[in-house]
Amino acid sequence: MASPAFASALPTERAKPYVLGLFRIVTGFLFACHGAASLFGWFGGAAGTGGTIETGAWPNWYAAVIQLVGGVLIMAGLFTRSAAFLSSGSMAYAYFDVHQSGALLPLQNGGEASAMYAWAFLLLVFTGPGALALDGLLGSRTTATAPAPDTAVAPAGSAR
């Protein structure tokens, strides 16, 4: 096991932001494709029927809008944490409301995609967008850098 000081020199450590960025881009793209299929009939249409979901139909139409808009935002890395949070919640709702009543396990109830998207987007909420994200461009303009914390510890009873 590498020491913490040596860990930053490992190629896998340097690649992490780029792999996370690629994960975000691919996952966002696939999620947006689900929304486009349901809203516009692309890629085989809603549930592979070739059709679309009726505008305003609860909850399917709203889920498709979240899939399309959330997927595009996540793919671009724009407002990533917020879009991922909303998308994760949407997929958790889909899993527990639509699939869970069919059987206990996702493999049995057809909810694998919902469960995987929910967890993948929850991961992005906590990790951030990684490299190649528009969030990084916006953040560098609006966020002031905080001064480094003083890590030196003074002996007890002494003043600095």
WOCOR-V892690 format. One record per run of one state. SS is the DSSP state (helix for helix, strand for strand, loop for the rest). FROM is the first residue (numbers start at 1). TO is the last residue. If there is no record, write none. Layout:
<<SS,FROM,TO> <SS,FROM,TO>>
This chain:
<<loop,1,3> <helix,4,7> <loop,8,10> <helix,11,40> <loop,41,41> <helix,42,44> <loop,45,45> <helix,46,48> <loop,49,59> <helix,60,76> <loop,77,79> <helix,80,99> <loop,100,105> <helix,106,109> <loop,110,111> <helix,112,127> <loop,128,133> <helix,134,142> <loop,143,160>>
